[in-house]
Structure formats: structure tokens, C-alpha cells
């Protein structure tokens, strides 16, 4: 099954898939509102602003599995992201990324290795997967990799549609 075909839901509960972004580079990030890494939202939004018109989007995936750091409702998450960080990129519904309830999307993504060759469970909030215009994962970036880190920006620029 292609990543494009896996059923997802928007933060508003509407059905969607990553197929909605076919032909774009996508940075998929599991996010949380009450985490020490939450300020990464600012860098993610800057990436969205810088590359959004060039065939790129960030997609945020709220997750409450790490220290209960995303406890809010969909409405609370949307309000926090908009009011605090001016988030304009799409957000999906709250999703489990590890364990028995792991979403099928993350069943696929966790098989991808990072730059050090390690695959497996999501380590914490703000783990990033760059998906190329063909729907294949181009890179996996661990939580402490800042959104505007040189290697991540280079990978995004190399993944933009021609």
C-alpha cells in the first residue's frame, strides 16, 4: 500500500489521505502543544511560508503518547497552533504513533531508518519524515533536529518539484 492510500482524518474529523499532496514534498511531523520541543512549531511554520508556494507542505500529526503532552481536544489544538504560532499548515487528528494502537501510516513510517541507520519506534514529539513528490520517504529526522537545520533544509530543497 502506498502512503498516499492510507486513510487519515483532518483535525476537523474529515476523511483525507496523503494523496491530497501527491506531487508535493511533505514534511510529516508528530506534534504536541506542551512539550519542550513545541517551539519547533515556529520553524515548521517558517518552512511552510518559505517553501509552500514551491510544492511543499508541512503536515502536523498531534500525538499524546509522550508524557501526555498533547491533552487537548481538536478545537484546543487548532486554537493553540493558530494563536501561538500562526500555524497555516494542515493538521491531522490526534494519532497514536507507537504501540498496539499505532496508526497504519506510522506502521509504514517506522520501518524507515534515520541517517544513522536506525528504524523503529518514534522517539518523541517532533520526529520528522520527509516524503518526496512520488510518495516515497526521502528522510527521517529525529525530534531534536530543528526544522531549519541545514541537513533538513537541504533535503527539502532537493525534494521540491522541478
Secondary structure, 3 states (H helix, E strand, C coil): CCHHHCCEEECCCCEECHHHHCCCEEEEEEECCCCCCCCHHHHHHHHHHHHHHHCEEEEEEECCCCCCCCCCCHHHHHHHHHHHHCCCCEEECCCCCCCCCCCHHHHHHCCCCCCCCCCCCCCCCCCEEEECCCCCEEEEECCCCCCCCHHHHHHHHHHCCC
